[in-house]
Amino acid sequence: MISNFFFLILLFLLLFHVILMVFVVVYLLSGLISIIFGAPYVPLSQKSIQKILSFGNLSSNDILYDLGCGDGRILMSGIFDFNVSKAVGYEIAPWPYFKTLFLIKLNQLKRIKLSRINCLKADISQATFIYLYLFPKLVDKIAYKIVREGKLKTRVLCVAFPIDTNRHIEFQLIKSEKLENLMAYLYELKAPT
Ligand SMILES: C[S@@+](CC[C@H](N)C(=O)[O-])C[C@H]1O[C@@H](n2cnc3c(N)ncnc32)[C@H](O)[C@@H]1O
């Protein structure tokens, strides 16, 4: 009887350790994947998000895209605080992706679409507002992509790292400002001259 009890406790502890190890491995792997593909997972605070999205004049007419959406807090703020018609997120790392997926299912957020693929493969043809909080190299590649595949007048909001408008002349800088210790840059995709 007692040995059965100890056996059960041992089994429980073993299972607990296995689950913990799986979480740790997925978490570390996620960090590695994020850095390899373009930017680590550094979510913004809720206060900063509202300020930054207001700075971008996000409105209910917008279709919001977050390329590298982390745990989806930009997408959710877009829906709850700005009532955007649709919010689309792309996230490459498993940890933030599954966290976002869980929150979407839990809150039954049907206006949010989420994909776990490299954002360089995203379909951005519907976007009216694209949000980027990524390292400069990836911002540069995405700028080329937006010119090729985006709609004219699409607004692009970059946090921390701007688009190089000397190289990407198709983007017009509308405004820039330091918000909550981070620079925010708002651009519009111009018609070719
Ligand atoms: C700095 S975080 C920004 C998270 C969120 N957008 C925010 O502002 O709170 C960058 C996110 O982009 C993801 N990421 C990096 N490179 C990516 C890529 N090529 N495709 C999709 N997601 C990527 C990372 O995994 C990370 O979660």
The ligand as a MOL file (V3000), in Angstrom:
LIG
                    3D

  0  0  0     0  0            999 V3000
M  V30 BEGIN CTAB
M  V30 COUNTS 27 29 0 0 0
M  V30 BEGIN ATOM
M  V30 1 C 10.4940 42.5950 -30.7040 0
M  V30 2 S 9.2810 41.3020 -30.7930 0 CHG=1
M  V30 3 C 7.8130 42.2360 -31.1600 0
M  V30 4 C 6.5630 41.5890 -30.6430 0
M  V30 5 C 5.2730 42.4120 -30.8840 0
M  V30 6 N 5.1450 42.7770 -32.2750 0
M  V30 7 C 5.2560 43.6550 -30.0130 0
M  V30 8 O 5.5310 44.7410 -30.5030 0
M  V30 9 O 4.9800 43.5210 -28.7970 0 CHG=-1
M  V30 10 C 9.6750 40.5630 -32.3830 0
M  V30 11 C 8.9000 39.2860 -32.6800 0
M  V30 12 O 9.0880 38.9560 -34.0600 0
M  V30 13 C 9.2590 37.5550 -34.1950 0
M  V30 14 N 10.0090 37.3300 -35.4370 0
M  V30 15 C 11.3160 37.5840 -35.6620 0
M  V30 16 N 11.6280 37.3040 -36.9340 0
M  V30 17 C 10.4850 36.8550 -37.5370 0
M  V30 18 C 10.1770 36.4220 -38.8490 0
M  V30 19 N 11.1080 36.3920 -39.8240 0
M  V30 20 N 8.9020 36.0460 -39.1250 0
M  V30 21 C 7.9360 36.0810 -38.1470 0
M  V30 22 N 8.1910 36.4640 -36.8720 0
M  V30 23 C 9.4360 36.8750 -36.5690 0
M  V30 24 C 10.0060 37.1410 -32.9460 0
M  V30 25 O 9.8270 35.7830 -32.6650 0
M  V30 26 C 9.3770 38.0700 -31.9020 0
M  V30 27 O 8.2790 37.4630 -31.2760 0
M  V30 END ATOM
M  V30 BEGIN BOND
M  V30 1 1 1 2
M  V30 2 1 2 3
M  V30 3 1 2 10
M  V30 4 1 3 4
M  V30 5 1 4 5
M  V30 6 1 5 6
M  V30 7 1 5 7
M  V30 8 2 7 8
M  V30 9 1 7 9
M  V30 10 1 10 11
M  V30 11 1 11 12
M  V30 12 1 11 26
M  V30 13 1 12 13
M  V30 14 1 13 14
M  V30 15 1 13 24
M  V30 16 1 14 15
M  V30 17 1 14 23
M  V30 18 2 15 16
M  V30 19 1 16 17
M  V30 20 1 17 18
M  V30 21 2 17 23
M  V30 22 1 18 19
M  V30 23 2 18 20
M  V30 24 1 20 21
M  V30 25 2 21 22
M  V30 26 1 22 23
M  V30 27 1 24 25
M  V30 28 1 24 26
M  V30 29 1 26 27
M  V30 END BOND
M  V30 END CTAB
M  END
